[in-house]
Amino acid sequence: MEFVGKKRKNQTLGNVFKITCLSFVAIIQIFPLVWLFDFSLASSNELFTNGLLIIPKKIQWGNYVKAFVDGNFLLYLKNSLLINTLAVIIVLIISIMAAFAITRMSWKLSPVVRNILLLGMMIPIHATILPNYQIYNKLGLTDTIWALLIPYVAFSLPQGVFLTCSFMDSIPRELEEAALIDGCNIYRMLAVIITPLMKSSIATVSIMTFLNNWNEFMMASTYLSSNTWKTLPFSVLEFTGEYSSNYAVQFAVMALTALPAVLIYVLLNKHITKGVAAGAVKG
């Protein structure tokens, strides 16, 4: 009995220690969002004070109104949603077809192609800005939707292929053999039988592709010059002047920009965790 009591006590102390450590890490992770929201409710003059956080004398909700009205927010939001949605759809289609070709079809270069696709995960996306700009400039693609869509898809594809391949490897081949015996062609089999079984993989790839590209700014600022296809991060620049900037409104813009990504992560976090964990084990 004494041994059992001591074991339970050690377990309790261990749980308290883990909860304390995890709570500390959570506070560190959440603090930037709290800091961003706090500064977005202050006036520009109050930002230049001592301390990490500010207690505004008067909450400036007008910062959000000005950010929404004067920052071309709706136009940039529409562009961000359109570009990111198209990127997600294209990545899913190519990833599923590539995964099927790699894991189900027998051809000599299958391992080589898989490794080449996965090598894209090792290339930093911003290392290609200059060569891409030269190519787009010669092809007349600068300041078009393709200037962002092509690199967003290209750099999201390796991760998508990795996850979809891992999930497809776990699908029993007997299902496909039975479908072929019943007269189902390869395209129908992929669309009707295999794809529905990959819901977790599809959700994970979709969420991670969307979140990875949502706040991208370097490529967008390099390839785009007019407001036609500018994305949401450009709203911050609307309140940057030659000699001064409206910092409080810029914080409000950043808070509005971060809100969709935060909501998606909070609501769909279990799909991200489940998909990454399953892909790591099955891969």
Disulfide bonds with the S-S distance in Angstrom:
none
